[in-house]
Amino acid sequence: MTQQQAQKVADAVIAVAAVGAAIVVLRSPKLRRMAWQLARQYAAGPLAAWTATTDRQAWDESGTRRMMS
């Protein structure tokens, strides 16, 4: 088995596992609520901080490029 074949097989196994986990979560009301709560917490915390940091960097870089031109 070549490296490329092994990578394709690994990608397929990961995809099947992710779909299987999603089906289990969607079929269970308790797990569905837990997943929704975790998604909301992530959106309010790390995702918001990452977005703010990215926006700030883009803002700073756009000002630097304008001044250099």
C-alpha positions in Angstrom: 0.0 0.0 0.0 1.4 3.4 -1.0 1.3 6.5 1.2 -1.4 8.0 -1.0 -3.6 4.9 -0.7 -3.1 4.9 3.0 -4.1 8.5 3.2 -7.3 7.9 1.2 -8.3 5.0 3.4 -7.6 7.0 6.6 -9.7 9.9 5.2 -12.5 7.5 4.4 -12.5 5.9 7.8 -12.5 9.4 9.5 -15.4 10.5 7.3 -17.4 7.4 8.1 -16.7 7.8 11.8 -17.8 11.5 11.8 -21.0 10.7 9.9 -21.7 7.9 12.4 -21.1 10.1 15.4 -23.4 12.8 13.9 -26.2 10.3 13.4 -25.9 9.1 17.0 -26.0 12.7 18.3 -28.9 13.7 16.1 -31.0 10.7 17.1 -30.5 11.3 20.9 -32.3 14.3 22.4 -29.9 14.5 25.3 -26.8 14.4 23.1 -28.4 16.9 20.7 -29.0 19.4 23.6 -25.5 18.9 24.8 -24.0 19.5 21.3 -26.1 22.6 20.9 -25.0 24.0 24.3 -21.3 23.3 23.4 -21.7 25.0 20.0 -23.2 28.1 21.7 -20.4 28.2 24.2 -17.8 27.9 21.5 -19.5 30.6 19.4 -19.6 32.9 22.4 -16.0 32.2 23.6 -13.1 31.0 21.5 -14.8 31.6 18.1 -15.7 35.2 19.0 -12.2 35.9 20.3 -10.6 34.4 17.1 -12.9 36.4 14.9 -12.1 39.6 16.8 -8.4 39.0 16.6 -8.5 38.2 12.9 -10.6 41.3 12.2 -8.1 43.5 14.2 -5.2 42.0 12.3 -6.9 42.7 9.0 -7.7 46.2 10.0 -4.1 46.9 11.1 -2.7 45.4 7.9 -5.1 47.4 5.7 -3.9 50.6 7.3 -0.3 49.7 6.9 -0.7 49.0 3.2 -2.6 52.2 2.6 0.1 54.3 4.3 2.9 52.6 2.3 1.2 53.3 -1.1 
